Amino acid sequence: MYRFNVALSGLRILLLAGIALLLAACNGGGSSSTTSSTLSGTAAVGAPVDGYVYVVDVNGTEVNAATNATTGAWTVAVTGMTGPFLIRVVPNGGGDMLYSYAGSADITVNITPLTHLALYLALNGDLDALYTNWAANNAQLTAQAIANAQAVINANFATEMDAEGLDHASYDFFGDDFPADSTGIDALLDNLTISIDFAGGTYTILVGGISFILDEAIDTTGIDIGGSTGGGGGGGNTTISCDTTQYQAGAVSEPTAAEVASFAATYAGQEGTYGPNPGDPFVASGNASFVLNSDGTATYNGASYDIVSYCLDNSVSLLYVMDASGSHFDLFGNGDIYGVTPNGDIAQP
């Protein structure tokens, strides 16, 4: 679809009208079928956690399920929910809650003191409060910040991880399966105590009962966890280029990395369809959540969205992004979103 460099109000009208005609010509809409989705992993502090795992999505929908008291394994059904997800385990009989994160459904997500610490470092704030207000404030916790925190943790515990047969340069403590049997990462967890005071903004770490000072400024060169499964990541393509053939001459330009980063946010709206006739109303069928990270990676409704073209509008605060299938989104500086989703539906505020 070609874009036109016009006034903001006119752009919205042309865009929506063009999308409606395009979908009508293609008989419109996506599949109405629903595929079951889950999140699963291991909750452990060395020993398995006997308790309940709670998951909240970007719309504030919450579900829960019990862990296996013997193994710490858990599975929660998240069918119809929209990532990214904030996750916590609440131990039976008291004890500190632990947090974790998933960018999308149908992946492995562990819940351990390490995931808990990574999220705290990434947020630098109160995870309890964030969980309560996840629908409104999920943009405060980005996949890139989590990946950075994970690299810092791996670098700090390089000796301990390597001693347990784990490669600290690539080990993903969010997404790599493990048994709670005192081997591998679980052996490290057996000797690790992490206490975080959200109210005071402090944390303490003990390794084998001895105080451990985490170097938050440690060199993470050489650590490549590959876009943590638990951390959500995003599209793998961070090369910034603009396909100017899709626009009028002079209407757009190729943005710098800093300009792309300035649009990093969660853009929320609805997805749905218009009828085949001019003037038919928009009928919403679900939520639209496009997350653009500061490094240019992205997700749409929790799934990776591989951007092949980033174009900056030369007249208004607007970034156009497109994937290889022709799906595209218009990300406005005021937080609005318009576009065509990967399944062919329309997205709008």
N, C-alpha and C positions, 0 to 999 in steps of 0.2 A: 504494500500500500504506500502511495506517495503522500508526503506531508507538504503543507503549505505554510509559508512564513506570513501569518496574518495575525490580527489582533487576538488576544487570549480568548475572548468570548466567541469569536468567529471560529477559532481553531477547534474549540470543543464541539460546536455545532457540526462543522465539517467532518470532524473525526467520527462522531457518533453516527452521523448519517451515512458516512462511507462504510463504517463497520456493519451497520444494519443492512445495507445493500449487498455487501460482500457475503454476509451470512445467509441472506435470503437466496442469493444466487447459488450458494452451496447447500441449500436446504437447511442451513443453520444448525446451531446447537451442538452439544457434545452428547456423549453417552449418558444415560440416566442410571446406568447400573452402578451398584455400590460394591466395592471390594473390601473385604474385611481386613483390618489393619491392627497390628499389635506393636507394643514395645516390650522388650524383655532384656534380662541381664542378671547380674549377680549383685546382691547387697551384702557387703561384708566389711568388717573392721579387723580382719584377720579371722576371727570367728564369724560364722554366718549371722546375719541379722534376722531375728525372729520378730516380724512386725508387719506393717502394711505400707505398701508403696502407693503414693498419691501422684497423679499426673494432671496438670492443668494446661490447657491450650490457649492460643491467643484470643479466643473468644470468651475465656473465663469458664469453659466447661471443665469439670473435674471428675475423674474416675479413680477407682482404687482397686487393689487386689492384695491378698496376703502373700507374703514370701513363704518359701519352703523353709521351715524352721531348721531343718537339718543341713541344707545346702546353701541357703540364701538366694536360691534362684527365684525369679519372679517373672510374671507375664501379665500385662495389662492390655485389655482391648481398647483401641482408640479409633475405631471405625467412625467415620464422619467428623472427626476432630481435625483441627488445623494446627500444624506446627508453626514456629518452634514451640517445644514443650519444656516446661520447668517441672522437675521431678523431685520428690523427697520421700525418704523412708522414715517412718515413725516407729521406733522399737516398742514392742509390747513391754509393759512393766516399767516404763520410763526410760530415760537416756536421751542423749542429744539426737535431734534429727540431722540427717545428712542429705545434701542436695546433689542433683545431677541435671543434665540438660540433653535434649535431643533436637536436632534441627528438623527432623522428619520422622515419619513412622517406619515400621518394619526394619528396624536396625537394633543392634545390641547396644545397650546402655547400662554400664555398671554404676553402682552407687557406693562410693567408698570415701574414706577421709581425704583421698587425693582429689577426687572429683569435687568434693565439698570445698577444699582449699582453692582449687583452680577457679571455681565460680566466684568465691569471695575475692580473690585477687583481680579477676576480670571486672567485677562490679565495683569493688572497693566500697561496699555498702551492705545494707541489711537484707539478707536473702529471705528472711521470714516476711518482711514487708513487701519485697518484690513478688514473692509467691502469692500473697494476698491480692496484689494489684497487678498481676501478670498481664491481664487483658489490656490495661491502659499503659503499662510501663515496660513491656517486653523489649522495646528498642534500646533500653538502658544496658542490656546484656547482649553483646554482639558475638557472632561466631569468631571473628578475628581476634577479639580481646580474649576469648576463651583459649584459642589456639596459642596466643602469645603466653598466657599464663601456664598452659600445659608445657610449653617448651622450657619456661623458667623452672618449673618443678622437676622436669626430667633432667635438666642440667644440674640442679642442686643435688638430686639423688642419683647421679650417674654411677657413683661407686657402688651404692646399694643395689641398684637395678642390674648392673653388669654382673655383680657377684651372684645374683639369682638366675643368671642365664638369659637376661633380658637385654636387648640392645637399647640403651637409653636414647640413642639418636633417632629411633623410629617407633619405640613402644607407645601404644595408644591405650592409656589406662581407662579412658572412657569406653572405647569400643571393642577391645580385644577380650574374647571369652577367657574366663579363668575359673578353676574350681577353688572353693574355700577349703583348701586342704593343707595349708602351711607350706606350699611350694610356690616357686615363682613370685609373682607380685604379692600373693597372699602371705608369703614368708616375710616380706617387707612390712606388710600391714600388721602382722603379729607384733612387730617391734616398734610400731609407730603410734604415737598419740598426738592428735591435733585438736586443740581447743580454740574456738573462735568466739570472741565477745563482740557481737554485732553492735551493741549499744556503745561500748567503749572504743570500737574500731581497732581492736588489738587481737593478736593470736599468739599462741605458744605451740611449739613443736618439741616433742621428746622422741629421740631415737634410742631404743634400748634403755629408757629411763634417764637419758642424758640430754640436756638442753641442746637444741639444734637451731642455729640462726640461719634463716632462709635469706639468701642473697637475691633480692628482687631485681638487681641490676646485673646479674650474672650474664656472661657472654653465651648466647645460644647458637652461635655459628656452628653449622654442621648438623643441627637437629632439624629433621624433616619428618614430621609425624604424618604427613600426607593428607591433611584436612581431616582431622579427627572425626570418626563416625559419630561419636557422642556430641562433639562440638558442632556438628552440623555443617561446617564448611560452607559450601556454595558451589557455584559453577567453577570449573577448573580453569577457565580461560581468563587470564588477567591482562592479556595484551590489549592495549587500548587502541582501537582504530575506528574510523567512521566511514560507513558506506554512503558516500554523498550522492550516489546515483538514485537514491530513494527520495531525494528532496529537490526543490527548486534551487537553481544556482545561487549561491550566496546566502541561503537560508540557514545553514548549519555549519559548524566547524568541528574539528576533532578536539575533544577536551584534553586537558592535561590530567595527570593522575590526581593532582590536588583538586581540580574541578570536579572530577568524578567523586572523590572522597567527600566533597562538600554536600553531595546529594545523599550520602549514606543515611539511611533511615528505614523504618518500616512504613510502607504505604498500604493503608487498609481501605477496603471498599467492598463492593459486591460483584459477583460474577453472575451472568445470566444471558438472556437473549431478548431481541426485539422481534416482533411479528414480521411477516413478509411485506406488509403494506406500510407506506409512508404514514407516520403519525401513530403507529401502533406503540403501546407503552412498553417500557422495559420491565421484564419479569425476572426477578432475582431467583437464582437457584442455589446460591451458596455464598460464602465469604471469599473475598480476594485479599491475600496478604503477600505483598511483594517486599522482600527484605534485600536491600542493597547494602553490602558491607563496604567499609572504607577502602578495602583493597580492590574493589570492583567486582568481587564475586557476588553471587545472588542466589536466592531461593524464591520459588513461588509456591505458596501453600505448603511449605515445608520441603518441597522437592527441589533438587539442584536445578538451576536455570543457567545454562551456559550462554553467556552473551558473546556474540560475534561482532556487534557493531554498537558503539557508543557515539552519539552525536549530540552536540550542545546547540540549542536554538540560539540564534544570534540576536533575537529581539526580546525574548522573555526568559524568565528563570525556569528552564525546562530542559530535561535530559531525556533523549530518546534512546531506548535500548531494544535490541532485537536478537533473537536466537536464529539458528540455522534453519529452523522449520518455517520461519516467517512470522512466528508469534512475536509480538512487540508490545512494549509498554511506554507510555509517556509519563514521566515522573516530574511533577511540578514542585517548584520551590516551596509552595504552601502546604505540601503534603498530599495533594490530590493525585489520583492515578486514573488513567484511561488506557485502554488497549485491547488487544486480542490475546486470549490465554492460549496455552499449549493445546488445550482440547477444543479450541475454536469458539469458545464463548467470549462475550464482551466483559471487560472489567471497567468499572466506573466507581466514583465515590458513593 
